[in-house]
């Protein structure tokens, strides 16, 4: 009759290295966070002999700190962190462990994320007055804002009819770093 033979394969090679971690989402890397809670994502490692069993994610506070393990049992390619401190930058690295208990080398270190929980300074808006005889154009300028932690990425304006609570004529529109706008139409 048939003979059953059991073969044990020993895995002596570590998994491949996971991808560089990204803070924010799997598809985009955020450089700033506004509340100290975000997720860290990385691309999967592989191991053809004994598969990837877990990931070890480490975090470093600041550019000169030491890495500390956040988890060594993650089975997915993301990990949620929370409670991170205002005006502090965090960096991440990850490695994979296979079914035989062998670790890959650590991934490259992420580019970091800075927690900024404060709003930029307020601006003062100056328009062309309470009334205008030009019916096809409006102009406004404003003082520059500042934010010592993450800087100013862009300004936006909105045009409403009759008051700050009136009907929206032009919804929030970015003007980059310009401190004035002339809207025609």
C-alpha positions as CSV (number, residue, x, y, z in Angstrom):
1,X,0.0,0.0,0.0
2,X,1.0,3.6,0.3
3,X,3.8,4.9,2.5
4,X,3.4,8.3,4.1
5,X,6.6,10.2,4.6
6,X,6.7,13.3,6.7
7,X,9.3,15.9,5.8
8,X,10.3,18.8,8.1
9,X,11.7,21.8,6.3
10,X,14.0,23.9,8.4
11,X,13.8,27.7,7.7
12,X,17.3,29.2,8.1
13,X,16.7,32.4,6.2
14,X,15.1,35.6,7.7
15,X,12.1,37.3,6.0
16,X,12.6,40.2,3.6
17,X,12.7,43.7,5.0
18,X,9.4,45.5,5.3
19,X,9.0,48.8,3.6
20,X,9.8,52.2,5.2
21,X,7.0,53.2,7.6
22,X,4.6,56.0,6.7
23,X,2.7,58.0,9.2
24,X,-0.9,58.9,8.3
25,X,-2.1,56.4,5.7
26,X,-0.9,53.5,3.5
27,X,-1.0,55.8,0.5
28,X,0.3,59.1,1.8
29,X,2.9,60.2,4.4
30,X,1.9,62.9,6.8
31,X,4.6,65.2,8.2
32,X,2.3,66.8,10.8
33,X,-0.5,65.6,13.1
34,X,-3.0,67.8,14.9
35,X,-4.0,65.6,17.8
36,X,-1.3,63.1,18.7
37,X,-3.2,60.1,17.4
38,X,-2.5,58.5,14.0
39,X,-1.5,55.2,12.3
40,X,1.8,54.0,11.0
41,X,1.8,51.9,7.8
42,X,4.4,49.8,6.0
43,X,4.6,47.4,3.1
44,X,4.6,43.7,3.9
45,X,7.7,41.6,4.2
46,X,7.7,38.0,2.8
47,X,9.1,34.6,3.7
48,X,8.4,31.7,1.3
49,X,9.5,29.0,3.8
50,X,7.7,29.7,7.0
51,X,5.7,32.9,6.2
52,X,5.8,36.2,8.2
53,X,4.4,35.6,11.7
54,X,4.6,39.1,13.2
55,X,6.1,42.6,12.9
56,X,8.0,44.5,15.5
57,X,7.4,48.3,15.3
58,X,9.7,50.7,17.1
59,X,9.4,54.4,17.8
60,X,12.0,57.0,18.5
61,X,11.2,60.4,20.1
62,X,13.2,63.2,18.4
63,X,16.2,62.8,16.1
64,X,18.6,61.8,18.9
65,X,16.6,59.4,21.0
66,X,16.8,55.7,21.1
67,X,14.2,53.3,19.6
68,X,11.7,51.6,21.9
69,X,9.4,48.7,20.8
70,X,5.7,49.6,20.6
71,X,4.6,46.1,19.5
72,X,6.3,42.9,18.6
73,X,3.1,41.0,17.8
74,X,1.5,43.0,15.0
75,X,0.1,40.7,12.4
76,X,-1.0,43.4,10.0
77,X,1.0,46.2,8.2
78,X,-0.3,49.0,10.3
79,X,-0.4,50.1,14.0
80,X,-2.4,52.9,15.7
81,X,-0.6,55.2,18.1
82,X,-2.1,57.8,20.4
83,X,-1.2,60.1,23.2
84,X,1.7,61.7,21.3
85,X,2.9,65.0,22.7
86,X,2.6,68.5,21.2
87,X,5.7,69.9,19.5
88,X,7.4,66.5,19.4
89,X,8.6,64.6,16.4
90,X,8.3,60.8,16.2
91,X,10.2,58.4,13.9
92,X,9.5,54.7,13.2
93,X,11.2,51.5,12.0
94,X,9.8,48.0,11.6
95,X,11.1,44.5,11.1
96,X,9.5,41.1,10.3
97,X,9.7,37.8,12.2
98,X,9.0,34.5,10.4
99,X,7.5,31.3,11.7
100,X,10.9,30.0,12.6
101,X,11.5,33.0,14.9
102,X,14.1,34.7,12.6
103,X,14.0,38.5,12.3
104,X,14.6,40.6,9.2
105,X,16.8,43.6,9.4
106,X,15.0,46.8,10.4
107,X,13.4,48.9,7.6
108,X,14.8,52.3,6.9
109,X,13.7,54.9,9.5
110,X,10.5,56.9,8.6
111,X,10.9,60.6,7.8
112,X,9.0,61.4,11.0
113,X,5.9,63.2,12.0
114,X,5.6,66.3,14.2
115,X,2.6,66.7,16.5
116,X,1.3,70.2,16.4
117,X,-1.9,70.6,18.4
118,X,-2.1,74.4,18.3
119,X,-3.7,76.6,15.7
120,X,-1.8,79.1,13.6
121,X,-2.0,82.8,14.7
122,X,-5.1,84.6,13.6
123,X,-5.1,86.9,10.6
124,X,-6.6,90.4,10.1
125,X,-8.6,90.7,6.9
126,X,-8.9,94.0,5.0
127,X,-11.3,94.2,2.1
128,X,-12.3,97.1,-0.1
129,X,-14.9,98.4,2.3
130,X,-18.5,97.8,3.2
131,X,-19.7,98.5,-0.3
132,X,-18.3,98.5,-3.8
133,X,-19.5,99.7,-7.2
134,X,-17.6,97.0,-9.0
135,X,-20.1,94.1,-9.4
136,X,-17.7,91.6,-11.0
137,X,-14.7,91.7,-8.7
138,X,-13.9,91.5,-5.0
139,X,-10.5,92.1,-3.4
140,X,-9.2,91.3,0.1
141,X,-5.8,91.1,1.8
142,X,-4.8,89.8,5.2
143,X,-1.9,89.9,7.6
144,X,0.5,86.9,7.5
145,X,-0.1,84.1,10.0
146,X,2.5,82.1,11.8
147,X,2.9,78.7,13.4
148,X,6.2,78.0,15.1
149,X,5.7,74.2,15.1
150,X,4.6,73.3,11.5
151,X,4.6,76.6,9.6
152,X,1.8,77.8,7.3
153,X,1.0,75.5,4.4
154,X,-1.6,77.7,2.6
155,X,-4.3,80.3,3.1
156,X,-8.0,79.9,2.2
157,X,-10.7,82.4,1.6
158,X,-14.5,82.1,1.5
159,X,-17.1,84.6,0.2
160,X,-20.5,84.9,1.7
161,X,-23.4,87.1,0.8
162,X,-24.4,90.0,3.2
163,X,-22.7,88.6,6.4
164,X,-20.4,86.0,7.9
165,X,-23.5,83.8,8.3
166,X,-24.9,84.6,4.8
167,X,-25.2,82.3,1.8
168,X,-21.9,80.9,0.5
169,X,-21.0,82.5,-2.8
170,X,-17.5,81.0,-3.1
171,X,-16.6,78.1,-0.8
172,X,-13.2,77.7,0.8
173,X,-10.6,78.2,-1.9
174,X,-6.8,77.9,-1.4
175,X,-4.5,80.7,-2.6
176,X,-1.2,79.1,-1.5
177,X,0.9,81.4,0.6
178,X,-0.5,84.6,-1.0
179,X,-1.8,87.1,1.5
180,X,-4.3,88.7,-0.9
181,X,-6.9,87.7,-3.5
182,X,-8.8,89.3,-6.2
183,X,-11.8,87.2,-7.2
184,X,-13.5,88.0,-10.5
185,X,-16.8,86.6,-11.7
